[in-house]
């Protein structure tokens, strides 16, 4: 019997084909890929060839672009139901709060799984597992939602919930699923690739691990403790396809392909119509040009980001500050050439208010050290964020290999060492930019991020990122 397991992850609300970053011998290049009509067309072709097919989504699905944020996830429901997902897990999917996620779940034709998400009374918030049967073979699936939701994400996302790593729960569910007759065990996890590898090293019995959160493009599965683990980039630009050959309820052979979702693939006309219906009210913001960049603006680098350099210049301009911070978000399609209002919403889909706070030099250093530890912690389960925090106005010399609290060698501000005793007024967006525990006289300004970027483009219609980056490896 041949079993296909298909996988997408971290689509972040990109419903239609969009720019995506790739690399060649010259460096960075942009191609147009993705789109649910092409994902659906490929899935339909595979299902027609082999009805014994399962399709899983690794989460970051209900949030990320303006149509989804405006509708609090509702806009994508008909699309997801039409492509007939088999299960979903979550991270930014909790972005509208747990109650809203439950409301959305009631309208989905497939489950949202999470063995590591608990209510305050200790009961499970989501179904931990599901059992599927294809061609007489039973496939047990265990879901893990992002363990960081209640730790470093905006408070409303995990209100009333507790998230664990899943390390303790997964072995119990493997045992239970096998007792129910599962022949194949699939782990669907949004903890991140390093975290999932660490979990698999501790747990026996997983056959396939479908990993999400860290946007890795893995072309060949890694074998960890008997499990094959993959991850499929982001924004729906890729889909993973496992082909398992199963004899006598045992996996005898496997093949894997990471498929680029490009124009060579068939389109689903039904999904194309659904996508167009969602996007029609937003056509104008995608056509009116507000500015231009001749440099690719993106978030695909761990340490520095041309896209966030633009965002930080805008909020610094709006608040008349020299230093600015934002979170090291991973999502957001690259921008090259014309800049539209839709591009600005892709940078900051929740359109948070611009804020300022007064911080000492010591607090700035402590905050940056904390962030570096959360990015590069030697224990994968201590890695709590996206990429390194984005910074404007400072130059930080750092060594990744140093111990926690000692990675930063020097911080320069206006050509001199940052004065640790001095107080600096800084700007930021969201508590992921500057957590509430840091600073005094925190003020939320009337201008929001998108308007700040619009205002900045009026002043600087052709944007070129600074040549001097904020973080330097020394």
C-alpha positions in Angstrom: 0.0 0.0 0.0 1.2 3.5 -0.9 0.5 6.3 1.6 1.1 10.0 0.8 1.5 12.5 3.6 1.4 16.1 2.4 2.4 19.0 4.6 2.4 22.8 4.5 3.4 25.1 7.3 3.7 28.8 8.3 1.6 30.1 5.4 0.9 33.2 7.4 -2.2 34.2 5.5 -0.7 34.4 2.0 -3.7 33.3 0.0 -2.5 34.2 -3.5 0.8 33.9 -5.3 3.3 36.3 -3.9 7.0 37.4 -3.9 9.4 34.9 -2.2 13.1 35.0 -1.5 15.4 32.6 -3.2 19.2 32.4 -3.7 21.4 31.7 -6.6 25.1 32.2 -7.4 24.7 36.0 -7.5 22.9 36.2 -4.1 19.3 37.0 -3.3 16.6 36.8 -5.9 12.8 37.2 -5.8 10.3 34.8 -7.5 6.5 34.7 -7.5 5.3 31.5 -5.9 2.6 30.1 -3.5 -1.1 30.6 -3.5 -3.8 28.3 -2.2 -5.2 27.7 -5.8 -1.9 26.1 -6.7 -1.5 24.2 -3.4 -5.1 22.9 -3.9 -4.4 22.0 -7.5 -1.3 20.0 -6.5 -3.2 18.3 -3.7 -6.1 17.3 -6.0 -3.7 15.8 -8.5 -2.0 13.7 -5.8 -5.3 12.6 -4.3 -6.6 11.6 -7.8 -3.5 9.5 -8.3 -3.6 8.1 -4.7 -6.7 8.3 -2.5 -4.6 7.1 0.4 -3.4 10.7 1.0 -3.4 12.9 4.1 -2.8 16.7 4.2 -1.6 18.4 7.4 -1.0 22.1 8.2 1.7 23.1 10.7 0.0 26.3 11.8 0.5 30.0 11.6 -2.4 29.8 9.2 -5.2 32.0 10.5 -3.1 35.2 10.9 -0.5 37.2 9.0 -2.2 39.3 6.2 -4.8 42.1 6.4 -7.8 40.1 5.2 -7.2 37.5 7.9 -6.5 39.9 10.6 -9.6 42.1 9.7 -11.8 39.0 9.9 -10.1 37.5 12.9 -9.3 34.4 10.8 -12.8 33.9 9.4 -11.9 34.8 5.8 -9.7 31.7 5.3 -12.2 29.1 6.7 -13.9 28.3 3.4 -10.5 27.9 1.7 -9.2 25.5 4.3 -12.4 23.4 4.4 -12.4 23.2 0.6 -8.8 21.9 0.4 -9.9 19.3 3.0 -7.1 19.5 5.5 -6.8 16.6 7.9 -5.5 18.5 10.9 -4.0 21.8 12.0 -1.9 23.0 14.9 -1.3 26.5 16.2 0.9 29.5 17.1 -0.2 32.9 15.7 -3.5 31.1 15.3 -4.1 32.0 18.9 -3.6 35.7 17.9 -7.2 36.6 18.4 -7.4 34.9 21.8 -8.3 31.3 22.8 -12.0 31.9 22.7 -11.9 33.1 19.1 -9.8 30.0 18.2 -12.5 27.8 19.6 -15.1 29.7 17.6 -13.1 29.2 14.4 -12.6 25.5 15.2 -16.4 25.0 15.3 -16.6 26.0 11.7 -13.7 23.9 10.5 -14.2 20.4 9.0 -11.0 19.1 10.5 -9.5 19.3 14.1 -7.0 21.7 15.6 -4.7 19.5 17.6 -2.5 20.3 20.7 -1.4 17.7 23.3 0.5 20.4 25.2 -2.2 23.1 25.7 -4.1 23.1 29.0 -6.9 25.0 30.6 -6.3 26.5 34.1 -8.0 23.4 35.6 -5.5 21.1 33.9 -8.0 19.8 31.2 -6.9 19.7 27.6 -7.9 22.8 25.6 -7.6 21.0 22.2 -7.8 17.4 21.1 -4.3 16.0 21.6 -4.4 13.3 18.9 -6.4 11.9 16.0 -6.5 8.5 14.3 -6.8 8.1 10.6 -7.2 5.0 8.4 -6.1 4.7 4.8 -6.1 1.5 2.8 -6.4 -0.5 6.0 -3.4 1.2 7.7 -4.0 3.2 10.8 -2.1 6.5 11.2 -1.9 8.1 14.7 -1.3 11.8 14.7 -0.1 13.8 17.7 -0.3 17.6 17.7 2.0 20.1 19.5 1.2 23.8 19.5 4.0 26.4 19.9 5.2 26.2 23.5 6.1 29.9 23.5 2.5 31.2 23.3 2.1 31.8 27.0 5.7 32.8 27.5 6.8 35.5 25.1 3.8 36.2 22.9 1.2 39.0 23.5 -0.7 38.2 26.7 -4.1 37.8 25.1 -2.9 34.9 22.9 -2.5 32.5 25.8 -4.9 34.0 28.4 -6.1 31.2 30.7 -3.9 28.6 29.1 -0.7 26.8 29.8 1.6 25.5 27.1 4.3 22.8 27.7 7.1 21.5 25.4 5.2 18.3 24.8 8.2 16.2 25.8 6.3 14.5 28.6 3.0 14.1 26.7 4.2 12.7 23.4 5.4 9.3 24.8 2.1 8.8 26.5 0.2 9.4 23.4 2.4 7.2 21.3 1.7 4.4 23.7 -2.1 5.1 23.6 -2.2 5.3 19.8 -0.3 2.1 19.4 -2.6 0.4 21.8 -5.5 1.5 19.6 -3.8 -0.1 16.6 -1.7 2.7 15.1 0.7 1.4 12.5 2.3 4.8 11.7 2.9 7.6 14.2 3.1 11.2 12.9 4.1 14.1 15.1 2.8 17.5 13.9 4.7 20.2 15.8 5.0 24.0 15.9 7.7 24.1 18.4 10.5 24.7 15.8 13.1 22.6 14.1 15.7 22.7 16.8 13.1 21.9 19.5 11.6 19.1 17.5 15.0 17.5 17.0 15.6 17.7 20.7 12.3 16.1 21.5 12.8 13.3 19.0 16.2 12.6 20.6 14.4 11.9 23.8 11.3 10.0 22.5 11.0 6.6 20.8 8.3 5.6 18.4 7.7 8.6 16.0 7.9 7.7 12.3 7.3 11.1 10.7 7.8 14.5 12.3 6.2 17.4 10.4 7.9 20.5 11.9 6.9 24.1 11.7 7.7 27.6 13.2 11.3 28.2 12.1 10.7 28.4 8.3 13.5 25.9 7.4 13.5 24.6 3.8 14.5 21.0 4.3 14.9 19.2 1.0 15.9 15.8 2.4 14.4 14.4 5.7 16.8 14.1 8.7 16.7 10.8 10.6 16.5 11.4 14.3 16.1 8.4 16.6 14.1 6.5 13.9 11.9 9.5 12.9 12.2 11.4 9.7 11.7 15.1 10.2 11.0 17.8 7.6 10.0 21.5 7.4 8.6 23.3 4.4 9.8 26.9 4.4 6.9 29.5 4.8 4.2 31.5 3.1 2.8 28.4 1.3 5.8 28.6 -1.1 6.5 24.9 -0.7 4.7 21.7 0.1 6.3 18.5 1.5 5.3 15.2 0.0 6.1 11.9 1.7 5.4 8.7 -0.1 5.5 5.7 2.2 5.4 2.1 1.0 3.7 0.0 3.7 3.6 -3.8 3.8 2.0 -5.8 6.5 1.3 -2.6 8.4 5.0 -1.7 8.5 6.9 1.1 6.6 9.2 -0.7 4.1 10.4 2.3 2.1 9.9 6.0 1.8 10.5 8.9 -0.6 10.3 12.6 0.0 10.0 15.7 -2.1 9.9 19.4 -1.2 7.8 20.9 -4.0 8.0 24.5 -5.0 4.5 25.9 -5.4 5.1 27.7 -8.8 3.2 28.5 -12.0 4.1 25.0 -13.5 1.5 23.4 -11.1 -2.2 23.0 -11.9 -4.7 25.5 -10.3 -7.9 24.6 -8.5 -10.6 26.8 -10.1 -12.8 26.4 -7.1 -10.1 27.6 -4.7 -9.1 30.4 -7.1 -12.7 31.8 -6.9 -12.7 31.6 -3.1 -9.3 33.4 -2.9 -10.5 36.1 -5.3 -13.6 36.7 -3.2 -11.6 37.3 -0.1 -9.1 39.6 -1.8 -11.5 41.6 -3.9 -12.2 44.3 -1.2 -8.4 44.7 -0.8 -7.5 45.3 -4.4 -6.9 49.0 -4.1 -4.3 48.8 -1.3 -2.3 46.5 -3.6 -2.2 48.8 -6.6 -1.6 52.3 -5.2 2.2 52.9 -5.1 3.5 54.7 -2.0 7.2 54.4 -2.6 9.9 52.3 -4.0 13.0 50.3 -3.0 15.8 49.0 -5.2 17.0 46.7 -2.4 15.2 43.5 -1.5 13.5 44.2 1.8 13.0 40.9 3.8 13.2 39.2 7.1 15.0 36.0 6.1 18.3 36.8 7.9 18.6 35.8 11.6 20.6 38.8 12.8 19.8 41.9 10.6 16.7 42.7 8.5 16.3 45.1 5.6 12.5 45.0 6.0 12.6 45.8 9.7 15.2 48.6 9.1 12.5 50.3 7.0 9.9 49.7 9.8 12.2 51.0 12.5 13.1 54.1 10.5 9.4 54.8 10.1 8.6 54.6 13.8 11.7 56.5 14.8 10.7 59.2 12.4 7.1 59.3 13.8 8.4 59.7 17.4 11.5 61.8 16.8 13.7 59.1 18.5 17.2 57.9 17.5 16.8 54.3 18.9 14.1 51.9 17.9 13.2 48.2 18.5 10.9 45.6 17.1 10.5 41.9 17.4 12.5 39.5 15.1 9.4 38.4 13.2 9.9 35.8 10.5 6.8 36.3 8.5 6.3 38.8 5.7 6.8 38.4 1.9 9.9 40.3 0.5 9.4 43.7 -1.1 11.3 44.7 -4.2 10.5 47.6 -6.5 7.2 49.4 -5.9 5.9 49.6 -2.3 2.2 49.5 -1.8 -0.1 49.8 1.2 -0.6 46.1 1.1 3.1 45.6 1.5 3.0 47.7 4.7 0.2 45.6 6.1 2.3 42.5 5.3 5.1 44.0 7.4 2.8 44.6 10.4 -0.5 42.9 9.8 -1.9 43.7 13.2 -1.0 47.4 12.7 0.1 48.0 16.3 0.5 51.5 17.7 3.9 53.1 17.8 5.1 53.5 21.4 8.0 55.1 23.3 9.6 54.3 26.6 12.6 55.6 28.6 15.3 53.0 29.2 18.7 53.1 30.8 21.7 51.8 28.9 21.9 48.9 31.3 18.3 48.0 30.6 19.0 48.1 26.8 21.9 45.8 27.2 20.0 43.4 29.5 17.1 43.3 27.1 19.4 42.5 24.1 21.3 39.9 26.0 18.0 38.2 27.0 16.9 38.3 23.4 20.2 36.7 22.2 19.8 33.9 24.7 16.2 33.3 23.5 17.5 33.1 20.0 20.8 31.1 20.4 20.2 29.2 23.7 22.2 26.0 23.7 19.1 24.2 25.0 16.7 24.3 22.1 13.7 24.6 24.5 15.2 27.8 25.7 14.9 29.3 22.2 11.8 31.4 22.7 11.5 33.8 19.8 11.8 34.4 16.2 15.1 36.0 15.0 17.3 38.4 16.8 15.5 41.6 18.0 15.6 44.3 15.3 17.4 47.5 16.3 17.9 50.9 14.8 20.4 53.5 16.1 22.8 51.1 17.8 25.6 48.9 16.6 26.2 45.8 18.7 29.3 43.7 18.4 28.5 40.2 19.6 29.8 36.6 19.8 27.2 33.9 19.5 29.3 31.3 21.1 29.6 33.1 24.5 27.6 32.2 27.6 24.2 33.6 28.4 24.5 37.3 29.4 28.0 37.7 27.9 27.5 37.7 24.2 27.6 41.4 23.7 31.1 42.8 23.5 30.3 46.5 22.8 27.3 48.7 22.0 27.9 51.8 20.1 25.5 54.8 20.0 26.4 57.8 17.8 30.0 56.6 17.5 30.7 56.0 21.2 30.0 53.3 23.7 26.5 53.3 25.1 26.4 54.9 28.5 24.9 52.3 30.8 23.9 54.9 33.3 22.2 57.3 30.9 18.5 57.3 30.1 17.4 57.0 26.5 14.0 57.6 25.0 13.4 54.8 22.5 10.5 53.8 20.2 9.1 50.4 19.6 6.1 48.4 18.4 4.4 45.7 20.5 5.6 44.2 23.8 7.7 41.8 21.7 9.7 44.9 20.8 10.2 46.1 24.4 8.7 43.9 27.1 6.7 45.7 29.9 9.3 44.9 32.5 11.8 47.3 30.8 11.8 51.1 31.1 9.6 53.8 32.5 7.2 56.4 31.2 5.8 54.0 28.6 3.6 55.9 26.1 1.4 54.7 23.3 1.3 57.2 20.5 -1.7 58.1 18.3 0.0 56.9 15.1 0.0 53.2 14.2 2.7 51.3 12.4 1.2 51.5 8.9 0.5 55.2 9.1 4.1 55.7 10.4 5.4 53.9 7.3 3.2 55.9 5.0 4.4 59.1 6.5 8.0 58.0 6.2 7.6 57.1 2.5 6.3 60.6 1.9 9.5 61.9 3.3 11.7 59.2 1.8 9.9 57.9 -1.3 12.8 55.8 -2.4 14.1 53.7 0.5 17.6 52.3 0.7 18.6 50.4 3.9 21.6 51.7 5.9 24.9 50.2 4.9 25.9 49.9 8.6 24.0 47.0 10.2 23.0 46.9 13.8 24.4 43.5 14.8 28.0 42.5 13.9 29.5 39.1 14.5 33.1 39.7 15.8 
